[in-house]
């Protein structure tokens, strides 16, 4: 996922994104939950993990499709993320990644 592809996916979270050359700065919209849930595609490893991390702070349920890159690149991802998530988010990770 090139930068523009990642920016396209992050816009689905209603993120405010400023792109300067090969760098992007991402701002959320709200104070308590900066991003809105969405349906996004993890088309590569690094972009995919970025979407996973944004999803953890998003309000509501986010569905991430095409996670095969993330699954292969991050062994036991669901276990590594458990310390960052709430009980409800852990249940969602369990359903999606078999945690």
Sine and cosine of phi, psi and omega as CSV:
sin_phi,cos_phi,sin_psi,cos_psi,sin_omega,cos_omega
0.00,0.00,0.94,-0.34,0.07,-1.00
-0.93,0.36,0.16,-0.99,-0.04,-1.00
-0.82,0.57,-0.71,0.70,-0.04,-1.00
-0.89,0.45,-0.60,0.80,0.05,-1.00
-0.90,0.43,-0.66,0.75,0.04,-1.00
-0.91,0.41,-0.67,0.74,0.03,-1.00
-0.86,0.51,-0.67,0.74,0.04,-1.00
-0.86,0.52,-0.70,0.71,0.00,-1.00
-0.93,0.38,-0.65,0.76,0.00,-1.00
-0.91,0.41,-0.51,0.86,0.07,-1.00
-0.88,0.48,-0.45,0.89,0.03,-1.00
-0.91,0.41,-0.37,0.93,0.07,-1.00
-1.00,0.08,0.08,1.00,-0.09,-1.00
0.89,0.45,0.56,0.83,0.03,-1.00
-0.98,0.19,0.51,-0.86,0.12,-0.99
-0.99,-0.11,0.89,-0.46,-0.13,-0.99
-0.84,-0.55,0.75,-0.66,0.05,-1.00
-0.92,-0.40,0.88,-0.48,-0.03,-1.00
-0.95,-0.30,0.80,-0.61,0.08,-1.00
-0.77,-0.63,0.97,-0.24,-0.03,-1.00
0.90,0.43,-0.88,-0.48,-0.03,-1.00
-0.99,-0.16,0.25,0.97,-0.01,-1.00
-0.84,-0.54,0.56,-0.83,0.04,-1.00
-0.77,-0.64,0.68,-0.73,0.12,-0.99
-0.94,-0.33,0.79,-0.62,-0.10,-0.99
-0.92,-0.38,0.80,-0.60,0.05,-1.00
-0.88,-0.48,0.65,-0.76,0.10,-0.99
-0.99,0.14,0.05,-1.00,-0.05,-1.00
-0.99,-0.15,-0.64,0.77,-0.13,-0.99
-0.97,-0.25,0.09,-1.00,0.01,-1.00
-1.00,0.02,-0.67,0.74,-0.04,-1.00
-1.00,0.07,-0.61,0.79,0.04,-1.00
-0.69,-0.73,0.98,-0.21,-0.16,-0.99
-0.94,0.35,-0.30,0.95,-0.05,-1.00
-0.79,-0.61,0.47,-0.88,0.07,-1.00
-0.99,-0.11,0.51,-0.86,0.04,-1.00
-0.91,0.41,0.36,-0.93,-0.06,-1.00
-0.31,-0.95,0.01,-1.00,0.16,-0.99
-0.93,-0.37,0.88,-0.48,-0.08,-1.00
-0.76,-0.65,0.24,-0.97,0.01,-1.00
-0.87,-0.49,0.79,-0.61,0.04,-1.00
-1.00,-0.06,1.00,0.09,-0.13,-0.99
-0.99,0.14,-0.13,0.99,0.11,-0.99
-0.44,-0.90,0.11,-0.99,-0.12,-0.99
-0.90,0.44,-0.83,0.56,-0.10,-1.00
-0.95,0.31,-0.67,0.74,0.08,-1.00
-0.89,0.45,-0.62,0.79,-0.01,-1.00
-0.89,0.45,-0.70,0.71,0.00,-1.00
-0.93,0.36,-0.52,0.85,0.09,-1.00
-0.88,0.48,-0.68,0.73,0.02,-1.00
-0.91,0.41,-0.61,0.79,0.05,-1.00
-0.88,0.48,-0.72,0.70,-0.03,-1.00
-0.92,0.39,-0.64,0.77,0.06,-1.00
-0.90,0.44,-0.63,0.78,-0.01,-1.00
-0.87,0.49,-0.54,0.84,0.01,-1.00
-0.90,0.43,-0.44,0.90,0.02,-1.00
-0.98,-0.20,0.00,1.00,-0.03,-1.00
-0.98,0.19,0.52,-0.85,0.08,-1.00
-0.98,0.20,0.77,-0.64,0.03,-1.00
1.00,0.00,-0.28,-0.96,-0.07,-1.00
-0.97,-0.26,0.79,-0.61,0.06,-1.00
-0.95,-0.30,0.71,-0.71,0.05,-1.00
-0.96,-0.27,0.87,-0.49,0.02,-1.00
-0.96,-0.28,0.87,-0.50,0.03,-1.00
-0.98,-0.18,0.25,-0.97,0.05,-1.00
0.86,0.52,0.79,0.62,-0.07,-1.00
-1.00,0.01,0.15,0.99,-0.08,-1.00
-0.86,0.50,-0.59,0.80,0.03,-1.00
-0.90,0.44,-0.70,0.71,-0.01,-1.00
-0.91,0.41,-0.67,0.74,0.01,-1.00
-0.86,0.51,-0.67,0.74,-0.01,-1.00
-0.96,0.26,-0.55,0.83,-0.12,-0.99
-1.00,0.08,-0.37,0.93,-0.05,-1.00
-0.79,-0.62,0.99,-0.11,0.00,-1.00
-0.92,0.40,0.71,-0.71,0.01,-1.00
0.82,0.57,0.66,0.75,-0.04,-1.00
-0.83,0.56,-0.71,0.70,-0.05,-1.00
-0.86,0.52,-0.61,0.79,0.02,-1.00
-0.94,0.34,-0.61,0.79,0.01,-1.00
-0.92,0.38,-0.50,0.86,-0.04,-1.00
-1.00,0.08,-0.24,0.97,-0.10,-1.00
-0.84,0.54,-0.56,0.83,0.03,-1.00
-0.94,0.34,-0.29,0.96,-0.03,-1.00
-0.99,-0.13,-0.12,0.99,-0.18,-0.98
-0.91,-0.42,0.36,-0.93,0.11,-0.99
-0.99,0.16,0.13,-0.99,0.02,-1.00
-0.85,0.52,-0.68,0.73,0.00,-1.00
-0.90,0.43,-0.65,0.76,0.01,-1.00
-0.92,0.39,-0.56,0.83,0.04,-1.00
-0.90,0.43,-0.63,0.77,0.03,-1.00
-0.88,0.47,-0.64,0.77,0.02,-1.00
-0.92,0.40,-0.68,0.73,0.04,-1.00
-0.88,0.47,-0.63,0.77,0.00,-1.00
-0.88,0.47,-0.67,0.74,0.00,-1.00
-0.92,0.38,-0.59,0.80,-0.08,-1.00
-1.00,0.07,-0.59,0.81,-0.09,-1.00
-0.90,-0.44,0.05,1.00,0.05,-1.00
0.96,0.27,0.44,0.90,-0.01,-1.00
-0.91,0.42,0.00,0.00,0.00,0.00
